[in-house]
Amino acid sequence: MKKPEKFWDFISGVFAKKPMDDEQLFGETVLYIKQHLHPNSVVLDCGCGTGTLSNAISDNVQKINAIDISGKMLNIAKARSLSLNKNNIEYLQTSIYDNTFKENTFDIIFAFNVFHFIEDSNRFLTRVSELLTPNGIFISSTPCLRESRRFSSEFMNVLSKLGVIPKIKMLTFFELEKLISKAPFEILDKKTNSEIPRDYIILAKSV
């Protein structure tokens, strides 16, 4: 498998043209997230893709650092933000391990559709905890593909093992919850975000 960023660059055009699967569900998710935002919040959107989430919540926070490893995804995200006159989003081609990000910097960190692609979950969660301010909030949304018996989930697993697409963790919700709860987090809320495949939102506080 080539570096993951090459894969995401390659499919960025598909993401740009693909209509949203469920606009009502996304709207509900955004409303849920906004309950935990503050006008002074400084946010890190980890794996921001084409910037859909950052654009949706930017008016409710002070600043967003939106990061992704794919330069082409970020180019789309920047163009969309510009068209929407979003001025408080800084898009960066980097990872959460970037040394320019200092500890206790962010009030909220998002990881939407990211966690199942991360090889070292413990390292990632430790880094999230370091970057969050005391009692900062981590919100993730993760497809738990092991709970789905659909052919598409199994096919993705095969492609991942063959190296055609980036490595994917086939998680259950129990495994996902266990990973986050054993890190320095207190889980405050959890909810199912979709039925097939099952996406789970977990809201946790840094402790």
N, C-alpha and C positions, 0 to 999 in steps of 0.2 A: 504493500500500500504506500503510495506517495504520501508526503506530509499532509496531515488533515486540512491545512489551509488551502492546498491545491484542490482538494475535493470540493470544499465549500466555495472557492472561487469558480470552479467549473459549473456548479449548479446554481450560482447566484441569479442567473437570468431566469431560471425556472421559478425561483422564489419571488422575483420581482413581478412576474406575470401571473402567478398562481393566486386566484381569489381566496379570500379568507374562508376557512372551512365552515365556521359558525360565528357570524358577526354578533348574534345575540349573546352567545356564550362568552365571547371576548368582552363584550360590553359589561356583562355581569362580573367578569373577572377584574376588569378595570375599576369598577365601582367598589368591589371588595378591597382592592389594593389601596384605593384612595382613602379608605377609612383609617389607614395607618400612616398617611403622609402628613407633612406639616410644611407650611410655606418656607420654613428655614431648613428643611431637610436637604442634605447632600447625599446623592444617590450614586451607586455604582451598578450599572446594568451589564452583567457579565454574560458575554455571548449574545450581544444585542441584535445580531443578524441585520435585517433591513430597517431596524429602528422602530418597529410598530409600537412596542410597549413604551419606549422612551418618549415618543411623540405623544402618546395617549395621556401620559401623566405629567408631562413637563410643566404645564401651567399650575400644578399643585405643589411644586417643590422649588428650592432655590437654584440647584444646579445638578446636572447629571453628567457623569463620566460614563459614556457608552463604549464598551470595548468589544472587539472581536478579532479573531486571528485572520479573517478573510478581508483583504483589501477591497475586493469587488463588492462584497456585501456592504461594507462601510461606504463605498461610493454611492450606492443606492440609498442608504440611510441618510447620508448628508444631503443628497438631492431632495429627498422627501421632506426633510426638516426645513430646508431652505424654502421649499414651495409653501410650507405651512407657517413660515415666519417664526420658527422656534429658535430662540437665541441663547438659551441656557443649557444646550446640550453640546458637550465636547466629545467628538468621536475619535477614538484612538485605536490603531491597529497594534494590539498588544495582548497580554494575558494578565490574569489576576496576580501573577508572580512578579510583575514589573516592580523594580525597586524604587521607582519614583512614587509609588503609592505608599504612603506612610501609615503606620499603625494608628488606630483610633481616629480615622479620617472620615468614614462614611456612617451616616445614620441608618441607611437602608441599603442592602445589597440584594439584587435580583439575580436569579439563575433559572431562566425559563427555557425548558427544552435543552438543557445543558448537561445535567448531572449524569445521565446515562451514557454520555460520551467520555466522561472523565475516568482516566485509568487509576489514579491514586486518589480515592475518595477522601481518605483521612487527611492527606496533605492539603487538598482543596479546602476542606471544611476548617482546618486549622488556620489557613490563610484568611478565609472569610472572617473568622472570629478575631484574628489580629487586626484586620482593617476596620472592623466595626467599632463605633464608639461604645462606651459602657451602656448596656441595655439596648444596643442597636438591634435592628430587625433584619433577619434573613428570610426572604420569601422565595421559595422554589416551586416550580411546576414541572413534574417529571412523568413521562409515560412509563408505566410499569408493565413492560411488554410480556413478562412471564405470566401475567394474569390473563393475557389474551391468547386464545387458541386459533386466532385467525391466521390464514395462510400468509398474509402480508407480514405479520410479526415473525413467523418462522422463516420466511424468505429473507427478511432483513438480518436475522441471526446468521443464516448461512452466508450471505454476502459479507457480513462482518468477519466471519471466521476465514473466509477466502481472501480477505484483504481488499475487496472491491470497494467497500465503504469503510469509514473509520470504525474502530472497535466499539461495540455497544454492550453495555451491561444489561442483561435480561433480568430485571429486578421484579420482585413482588413488593407490594406496599409495605408489608411487615419488614422486609429487608431494608427498604428505603428509610423507613421510620427509625429502625435500629441504628443505621449508619449516622443519621443526623443527631439522634438523642444521645449517642455515646460520645459525640464530640462536645465541645464546651457550649452547648445550647440547651435551652429549655423550650420544648415545643408548646406553643400557646394555642395553636389551632391547626386543624387539618380537614381537608374536604376533597371530595371527588370532583374533578373538573370536567370529566367526560366519561362516557361509558366504554367505548371500544375504539382504540385501546384505552385502558384506564389511565387517565392523567390525574395525578394527585398534587394538590397544592398543600405545602407545609409552611406554616408561619412559625418561626422560632426566634427566641431572644437570646442574645449573647450573654453569657454568665461568667 
